[in-house]
Amino acid sequence: ADEIQQLKKTTGSLRDELESAQYQLEEEVQKTRLQNRNEIRHLKQTVERLRDELEDKHAQ
């Protein structure tokens, strides 16, 4: 019976660790998505700015 109790405790502890790790992973994924979105927005703005500069030069 002691062995079973010990196994149950260990299983519960492992489950908690797994849930914690999954939560951390999800947080990191969300953070990375946000960073990527910001990076993409920044790159698009740069492209727009460069396009405008080129069009201005051609217009002159």
NORUR-V904094 format. One record per pair of residues at least 6 apart in sequence whose ideal C-beta (glycine too) atoms are under 8 Angstrom apart, sorted by the first residue. I is the first residue (numbers start at 1). J is the second residue. Records with the same first field share a line. If there is no record, write none. Layout:
I=J, J
This chain:
none
